[in-house]
Amino acid sequence: MLRSKSIILTIVFTFFTILIVAIYHANTEQKAKVVVVLKDFETQYWEILKAGVERGFHDFGLEGKVIAPKSETEIDAQEMLLSRVLNENPDLLVVSPINSDIIPVLEKFVEKNIPVLLLDTDYPWQNKTAYIGTNNFELGRMGGMLLASQLQPGNEVALLSGDINHPIAGERIKGAKASLEEVGIKVATKELDLPNESEVVKEVMETILQTHPNIKGVFADTDIRALGAIEAILKSSLNMNIPVIGVDGINEMIELIEEGIIPGTVAQNPYDMGYISVESAKKILDGERLEENIDTGVDIIIKGNATQRLNFQRDLVR
């Protein structure tokens, strides 16, 4: 009798063990695998965006990872990462392409029926599922308006930019130029194809101050370039009151707003961008359709709201 009870208990225990393991594996398998490939982890902008992605993974119950090459200039490295991800067969890919050379690799994901979301950087690629990020023309336009608010009609400004043919830099400069010229501000010089390095831009800005002594303002297509221009201006005894507007909202720029050194900056929302990309991934995997362009918005940061934004971003990058 005791032996029979022991056998029954063993069978019951084994049954429930198998059941628990099966339920565990079922729950694990229900989590879709999403891979997010960014441009780098070196800059604060991408750190903040990564934090938004990781929060999205947590909130929407998705299994995912965020990877990136060491530098935004390493196109081959990003291509290699994508090829490796392709072999992993994720359920969905989110990618911030360094340039359009990446698109042939992305086509291979589509061939395997893996949806591809472009994040932060858009290209006219017909097989993308959606673009999630900033309207860069609008970002530049608002930056130009903020700069114009510090100037008078007829004043001259300098525009500082990276590759004008890149969809981000090109659209930002177009937007800024349009809003400045609309109110009678003259573009005296455009310095293009500048690396996103403040020290290089500082030297370029020093030359601009020599060759264009009537410059009254500067618009830069990134905050890092803006910081280089600011450093050059602060070191020049003749040009202490030239406003400089950048466009990313990184902590260093916001600190300068708090200190009263610059009037403001125009900011993307990288945290929201990352979070919304995961939310969008969840919708696609649940069978929902997305709009082709999902605008994550633009903020103007000035003295009144700088501290709140700065505290939020400092918490993210600690």
N, C-alpha and C positions, 0 to 999 in steps of 0.2 A: 504493500500500500504506500509506504513512504517513498519507495523507488518510483512508483507511478507518479506521485505528486512532484517528485524531483524532476522527472522527465518533462512533465507538463510545464513546470516553472521555467525549465531551461528553454523549452520551445517558445513560451510566451516572451521570455527575456530576449531571445534571439529575434523573434518577430518584431518587437518594439525597437530593438537596436537597428535592424534593417530599415524599418519605417523612418526612424529619426535621421539616419544617414541619407535616405532617399529624399526626405523633405529638405534637408540641408543642401544637398546637391541641386535640387529643383530651384530653391531660392537663389542659390549662387548663379545658376545658369540663367535665371530671369534677368539678371543685371546685364544690360548691354555694354559692350566694350567700345569706348570712344577714345580716340587718340587726338590730342591737340599738339600741333607742331608750330612753335613760335619762331621768331627771327633770332632772338638771343635771350640770355638771362642776365646780361651785363648791366643794362640800363634800368633805371627805376621804373620807367614806363611799363616795361615787360614784366617786372616784378609785381606791379600792381595788377596788371591784367591776369597774370598767373594766379594771384590770390582770388580773383573773381571766378576763374575757371574751377579752382579747387572747391570753392564754396558751392558752386553749382553742382559739382559731382555729389557733394554731401546732400544738398537739399533735394535733388531730383533722383537720388538713388541710382546713379549710374557708375559703373566701373570705368575708370579712365586714368589716363596719365598725360602729363605735359612734358614735352621734350623740346629741345632747341639746339642749334649749333652754338659754338662758343661766341661767335660774332655775327653781326648783321651783314658783314661783307662775305661770309663764307657760303657762297651759293652752292658749291659742290658738296659741302658738308650737309646742307639742308636737303639736297637731292639724295644723298646717301641715306639720311635718316628716313626720308619718305619711302625709299625702296625697301628698307628694312621693315617699316610699318606695313607696307603692302603685303609682305610675306606673312605677317601676323594675322591678316584677314580681319581687321576690326569691323564692327558694325557700321561705324561712321567716322569720317575724318574731318577735323577742323584744322585749317592751316592758314598761316599768315605768310604768303609767298614773298621771298626776298625780291624776286623779279619774275618776269614772264617766262624765263627759261625753265621754270619749274612745271609749267602747264603740261608738257608731254608726259611727265610722271603722273600728274593728277588724272590724265586721261585713262591710265591703267587702272586706277581705282574705279572709275566709272564703268570700264569694261567688266569689272568683277561685281558690278551692281552695288558698290559702296558709295553712299552719298558723300559729297564733298561740300563743306561750307567754307567760303573764304572769309577770313577774319581780319579786320583792320585795313587790309590792302585789297582793293578790287581790281579786277581785270575784265575786259569784255570777252569772257570765256563762256560760251553758250551752255556747257555741260555742268556748270556749278549749280548746286541746289539753291544757294542764296548767298548774298553778301551781308555780313553783319559788321557794322562799324560806322565811322563818321562820314558825313557828306563833306568832303574836304574843300569843295568850292565854297560852301556855306561857312565852314570854319575860317577860311582865309578872308571871306567877305566880312565876317564879324570882327576878325582881328584888324582888318583895315579900318573898319568903322571906329573901333576902340582907339586906334592910333589917331585917326582924323579928329576925334573928340578933343585931343590935346593940342591941335594945331589950328592954323588959319589958312583960308584959301590962298593959294599962291606959294605956300611953303613947299620946300623940296624934301623928299625922303629917299632912303636907300632900301632896296629889297635884297635880302640874303636868302639863298636857296641852294638845295642840292640839285640833283638831276632834274631838269625842267621837263624831261620826257617821262619821268616816273609819274604814275597816276596820283600819288600823294602830293609831292612837291609841286608838280605842274598845276594841279587844281587849286592848291592853297595860294600860290602866287597869282593865278588868274583872279581868284576871288578878292584878294587884297587889293590888287591893282584896280579892279573894277570899282570897288567902293571908295578908294582914295580919289581916283580921277573924277568920280561922280560929284564930289564936293570941292573940286578945284585944287586938289593936292597934286603936285607934280612929282613924277618918279624921275629923279636925277640920275640914278644908276642902279643897275641890277647885277649883282654878283652871283653867278650860277655855278653849278657843279662843285660846290664847296663840300668837303667832307663834314660829317656830323661830329666835329671835334672843336671844342671851344677855343683851344689854343691857336689853331690854324685860323679860325674866324677872327680872333682877336687881332692877329697880324693884318688880315685883310681890312678890318675896320679901321685900324690905324692909318692905313694908306688912303682909305676913303675920306677920313677926316682931313687929310692933307690936300687931296685933289678936289674935294667937294666941300669947302669950308662953310657953305650955306645950308648944309644938311640940317634939318630940324627934327627928323624922326627916322626910326628904323623899324621895318617889319622883317622878322625872320621866320622861316617855315618850320623851325623846331625851337624848342626852348634851349637846347644845348647850343645851337648857333646864336641864339639871342644872348645867352650868358657870355659868349666870347665878345660880342659887340658891346655889351654893358661894361665889361672889364676894360676894353679899350677906351671907352668914353670916360669912365671914372678916372682913368690915368691921364686924360688930356685936360690940361688946365683951361682950355678954351671952350670946351663943349660939355659942361657939367649938367645941362638941363635938357638933354636930348632923350625923349621917351623912346623906349624899345619895347616892342610887343612880340612875344613868342606865342606858341600855340599848343603846348602839351600839358601845362599845369603841373610840372614836376616840383618837388619840394623846394629846391633852391630858388626857383622863380617866385614861389609864393612867399618865401621868407623875405625876398627883396620888396615885395608888395607891403608886407607888414612893417618893414623898416622905412617905407616911404621913398625908396630909391627908384622904383618904377610904378606907374599908375595901375597896371593890371596885366593880366594875361588871359588868353582864350584857351580853354581847356577841353580836351577830349575827356571821355569817361571810360578809361581803360578797365576799371573794376567792373562797371556795368557791362562793358563790351564782352569781357570774359564770361561773366555770369549769364548774360543773354545768349551767348553762343551755346552754352550747355543746355539752357532751357529750350532753345531752338532744336538742338540735337534730340532732346527727349520728345518733342512734338513730332519730329520726322519719324523717329523710331516707333511712335505710337500711331503712325499712319496719317497724321495731319499734314496739310499743305501749308507752306510758308509763302509770304511775299518775297519777291526776288531781292529786294533791298530792305534791310532792317536798320533804320537809322538809330544809333545809340545816343544822339544828342550832343550839344555843345553848351558849355558853361562859360560865362564871363566871370573871372575872379578879380575882385577889387578889394580895397581895404576892409569893407564891411563884412565880407564873407570869407576872407582869406584864412583866418584862424581856424574856423570850423573845418574847412577843407584840409588844411595842413595837419590838424590833429588826426583826422580820419586816415590820411595817407601815411602818416608816421606809424600808426598802429599796424598798418598792413605790411610795412617793410622792415619791421624790427627783427 
